[in-house]
Amino acid sequence: MQEKPKENSIFATQPVGILIVKFALPCVTALAVNAIGSKVEFTQPC
């Protein structure tokens, strides 16, 4: 007996374009913050 695929999954119900925006924007934001943070030197004054 085979199980039916779950139709309530976000990957099964949302269009691909919306999924790309939903998952790519936080990733790009994190990469940008990391890149800016690596350019700024975080040292404490003596």
VEXNUTOR-375222 format. One record per residue (C-alpha): x, y, z; residue number from 0. Coordinates in nm, 4 decimals, m for minus. Layout:
<doro <X,Y,Z>,NUM>
...
END
This chain:
<doro <0.0000,0.0000,0.0000>,0>
<doro <0.1463,0.3352,m0.1072>,1>
<doro <0.0960,0.6534,0.0888>,2>
<doro <m0.0379,0.9622,m0.0830>,3>
<doro <0.1996,1.2591,m0.0899>,4>
<doro <0.1196,1.5261,0.1645>,5>
<doro <m0.0528,1.8137,m0.0106>,6>
<doro <m0.0257,2.0501,0.2844>,7>
<doro <0.3502,2.0929,0.2390>,8>
<doro <0.4643,2.4418,0.1413>,9>
<doro <0.6693,2.2886,m0.1402>,10>
<doro <0.3640,2.1178,m0.2870>,11>
<doro <0.1284,2.4145,m0.2700>,12>
<doro <0.3307,2.7306,m0.3412>,13>
<doro <0.4547,2.8444,m0.6840>,14>
<doro <0.8278,2.8214,m0.7437>,15>
<doro <0.8759,3.1982,m0.7700>,16>
<doro <0.7296,3.2587,m0.4267>,17>
<doro <0.9455,2.9837,m0.2775>,18>
<doro <1.2601,3.1347,m0.4304>,19>
<doro <1.1803,3.4754,m0.2825>,20>
<doro <1.0826,3.3259,0.0528>,21>
<doro <1.4045,3.1262,0.0917>,22>
<doro <1.6570,3.3367,m0.1025>,23>
<doro <1.5971,3.6768,0.0585>,24>
<doro <1.6946,3.5705,0.4125>,25>
<doro <1.9989,3.3908,0.2711>,26>
<doro <2.1144,3.6933,0.0710>,27>
<doro <2.0543,3.9190,0.3714>,28>
<doro <2.2658,3.6958,0.5945>,29>
<doro <2.5450,3.6852,0.3363>,30>
<doro <2.5417,4.0645,0.3026>,31>
<doro <2.5536,4.1181,0.6795>,32>
<doro <2.8383,3.8696,0.7069>,33>
<doro <3.0327,4.0424,0.4266>,34>
<doro <2.9851,4.3862,0.5830>,35>
<doro <3.0830,4.2499,0.9235>,36>
<doro <3.4037,4.1015,0.7880>,37>
<doro <3.5011,4.4397,0.6402>,38>
<doro <3.4520,4.6200,0.9709>,39>
<doro <3.7181,4.5572,1.2288>,40>
<doro <3.5616,4.4830,1.5658>,41>
<doro <3.8251,4.5797,1.8228>,42>
<doro <3.7746,4.7274,2.1640>,43>
<doro <3.9577,5.0483,2.2482>,44>
<doro <4.2280,5.0209,2.5120>,45>
END
